[in-house]
Amino acid sequence: MSGPQELLRRVLGPAGDDAGCERTLEVLDEYVEHELAGRSAAALYPDVATHLAACPDCGQDRDALVELVRLREMG
């Protein structure tokens, strides 16, 4: 996403409730487990989904955890 909408998101913050980094990291393992099991983690944790969409650092943590779980399942 780029342009005016990205600028507005940065200035105004995410729409909806935002869990913040601390809560997101507390439940990230559960969130990822639900995602990988095909359940809607965003529906179960809407505040975390909102935060992950807005926070690049937490989004990277989520991506790394997904990759780690997938590698573990393969090995």
PEWOSUL-V860273 format. One record per backbone hydrogen bond with DSSP energy under -0.5 kcal/mol. NH is the residue of the N-H (numbers start at 1). CO is the residue of the C=O. Records with the same first field share a line. If there is no record, write none. Layout:
# PEWOSUL-V860273
NH=CO + CO
This chain:
# PEWOSUL-V860273
7=3
8=4
9=5
10=6
11=7
12=8
13=9
19=47
23=19
24=20
25=21
26=22
27=23
28=24
31=27
32=28
33=29
34=30
35=31
36=32
37=33
38=35
39=34
41=39
44=40
45=41
49=45
50=46
51=47
52=48
53=49
54=50 + 51
55=51
56=54
59=55
60=56
61=57
62=58
63=59
64=60
65=61
66=62
67=63
68=64
69=65
70=66
71=67
72=68
73=69
74=70
75=71
